[in-house]
Structures are given as structure tokens and as C-alpha cells.
């Protein structure tokens, strides 16, 4: 098949790599290069880097509808457009170009978690199962007919980053199966039940502060759902202490009280958490044992106040 691929972050890379092994990728559309880091160095997207390694032409319109993209894609006349975390809404005139339609790979079991951060919210909410979905695209946001799904069981200690990486690989395999069935006329689209839909909004730093009066499970889910970004945090001696990894444990004390320093154990409103990986403001990320060698903390100290 002749394929136009649209995607931007690392989540989309396995799909592009797999498709390029089997089909002819005529062009890749990705978001414009963005300034990154303190020095604001202009940096290409992960998909652009991958496409250039594969020798595929790359287009980076600021907005699809305000560019020459329609004419470019119309001229290419692809059999299908595959979209994976592209970050732009496709105009209807582009949606109508390919004979096999526009197919999206989405990181949830639709209609649950439509939107920008489905993987992170599945972990934040403590879901036990998530997965990937391939779907036909239409004018709405993640509302098109479902083509295929693949489930993944979320481990109790899985971080959003770990689930993200796993689902990226799963999506890369599922899209190949979906394209094969599309070519053979073996797809059976299923309409989404809008009454069961939910929206996964983008994460932001306002979600980071840990409220230790919540249960240990709620705190644990917050930590792993916000790891590796934007990272759950608390205050220690007036400085921000980022917490990347925790484990559930038993314990009782005032919320935020340090119950033990070996391992670092903090009381919650119900139960406690063992803190495994931290980063103090201005310092490097490290395991809590190494952190405590340089920062003496006493049992009974209450953090986060």
C-alpha cells in the first residue's frame, strides 16, 4: 500500500518503522521543530528523526488547513493515511482523499479516554486494563468507528512511562494487522458508544503536589501516573522534592510523616508508601537510599507542610 504517515512523538515511531518495512511510505507529516531546554535549541520531533533515517520526505506544516498539505497529499494519492499522535485535527478534505480512509492508532480502549493523555490517565485512575485501538478518523476527536483493539494488563507498579512504551510497540504491531485487513476488505468497523466515552485532558504541573492525607493507593497512582512527566512532588525544607517511584506498604501515622528511613517510608491518610526514586530541587535524580546519605531525615519528620 502507498501510505502517508502523520505523527510526532516517540509513541508514533514504532508504527512508522513497522509500516515502512511492509508498505511504501510516500511522505511523513509531523509537527514543526520546537525549541527545547534552557538554551531553547530547535529540536525535530522523534518522528522526523525516524523518517529522515528511513529516507522518507518530511512535511511540517504549522496548520494542515492553512497550508499546501491538501494539494501535496492529493497529488500523492495515498491508499491510506495513518495517524499516530500527530497533534493536529485533519480537515475533512484530507480525510476524504485515501481510498482506505484515514486510520488512527490511539493509546486506550476507546471510547474510554479520548483526547491527549489517555495512557497517563489510565494509570492515574488506577485502571487494571488498558490497550490500543485502531479506528477510522472523522471530524470529531477520537470518535470514529473502532477497527481493532489489543488489551494490556497494567501492573500495580507500572508507571505511565512504562505503559506508554509498551503500548507504542503494541500499536506498531496492531496497525500492520489493520492495514492488511483493510487491503483484503476484512475490516468490520464498530461504532463507538458515546455514552461510555471519557476525555483524557493534557497533564500539567498543577497536578503534581502530593496530598498525603489521601490513601496510599491514591498517592501511589498519582506518582506513577505522573512519571516521567510532570512528576508528582512535595516540599522538603522549602524545596521541591520530586518523587518518581513508590511502592505500597503498611503503616500508620500523620499524613506526610516519615515512618522509616530504611527504606524511606511515608505515612498517608490510609497506609503508607515506600519512596524509591527522588530528585531534590537543583539536584540529580537518585534512589532514596543514596539521597538519604546526603540528607539526614529523622523518623517523625512531617514533609509536605
LINWO-V55288 format. One record per helix or strand of 2 or more residues. SS is the DSSP state (alpha for helix, beta for strand). FROM is the first residue (numbers start at 0). TO is the last residue. Records with the same first field share a line. If there is no record, write none. Layout:
SS=FROM-TO  FROM-TO
This chain:
beta=1-6  23-28  33-35  40-42  57-58  79-83  101-105  113-114  128-135  145-152  198-199  231-235  238-248  256-260  263-266  271-279  285-286
alpha=9-21  45-52  63-65  68-75  91-94  117-123  159-183  193-195  204-206  215-224  287-293
